[in-house]
C-alpha cells in the first residue's frame, strides 16, 4: 500500500456501468513513482480523503485484502478482448471480428477436447 496526495480531477461513466476516475498529483518522489509503476494494471482498493489519513485509518486500510484480479472482466471477456487485439494486429484474412473470434474459440475448444479422456 502507498499513499500519495492527489486531487480528484474527473470521472466518467463507462458503458459497462463502471467508472473511469482520474487524479492529479504534485511532483512525486522516485519511490512514489516506483510504487505507482508497480501497481499498474493491478486491481486493488482506492481510498480518498480530503484530509490526511489517521494512523487508525491507515491500519484499517492495510488490513483489507483484495481477493480478485480484475473485478470488471470475466475470463471470457478477457479472452475476447485479447482475441480482438490479436485480430486488429493480424486479421488472418477475417474481415469481421466475430468470424475471427468464432474460429479461434473453436480451435481452442477442439484443442482442449483432444486432451480429454475418452473414458469419461
N, C-alpha and C positions, 0 to 999 in steps of 0.2 A: 504494500500500500504506500502511496505517496500523496502528499497534499501540496497543492500549488495555488497561490492566489489567482483568481480569474474573474472575469466579468462575463455574464451571460450576454452574448451578442445577438443570437437569433435562434429560432426554431421553426420547423415547418412540418406539416403532416405529410406522410407518405401514403401511397395507395394501399399498402397492406395494414394501415391503421397504426403504424409505428410513427415515431418522431425522429427527425434529424435535429440534433442540438449542437450549436456552435458556441464556443467560448473563446475569449481573447485573454492573453496573459501579458504581463510585463516581461521583460527580458528574463530568461531562465538561466539558472546555473548549469554547468555541464552535467552535474549529477541529475538534476531535474530533467534535462533533455534526454539523458540516457534512460531514465525511468519511463518517460513518455514513449521513447522508441521501443523499449522492451514490452510495453503494453499494447503496441499497435496490433490491431486485428484480433485482440483478445476480448472475451466477454468479461464483464465484471459489474461492479456497482458504482453509481455516481452519487455523491453527496454534495449538496450545495448549501452554503450558509452565508448570509451577508456578513456575519461576524466570525472571527477566528474560532475554530473548534476547541472546545474544552478538552482536557485530558480524559474525562469520563466519556465524552462522545467519541474520541479517537479510539479508546479501548473498545467501546461498543462496536464501532465500525470494523476494527481489526478482528473481532470475533465472528463476523459474517463470512460465510464460506460460499463461494459460487459453485453450484453443482451442475453446471451446464457449459457447453462450448459456444453455442450461438442460439440465444433464445428466439430469434426471429426466423430461423430457417430450419426446416426438417432436413434430414439427409437426402430425401428425394428432391427437394428444392435445390439443395446444394449441387446435387448431381446434374440437374437440368441446367443450372447456371454455368457449371463448368463445361458442359457439352456445348452450351451456347457460345461461350468464349472460344472454344475449340473450333466451332463452325465459322465464327467470324474470322478466325485466323486462317483456316483452310477448310472451305466448304465441301471438299471432296466431291464436287460435281452436284451437290444438292442445292438447288435454288431456294428451297423453302426449309427453314429451320426444323419445322415439325417432322418433315420426312427424314432429315438427318437424325433427329432425336429418336424417332421410332427405330430406325436402322441400327443405331448404336446401342440402344437399350435391348433390342432383340439379340444383338451379338453378345452382350453382357449376360443376358438371361441364359442363352444357349451355352455359354462358357461355364456358368455355374451348374447348369443341368448336366453337363458332361461329367462333372465331378461327383454327382450324386450316386449313391449306392443303389443299384437296381433292385436289390432285395427289399428295399423299404417300400 
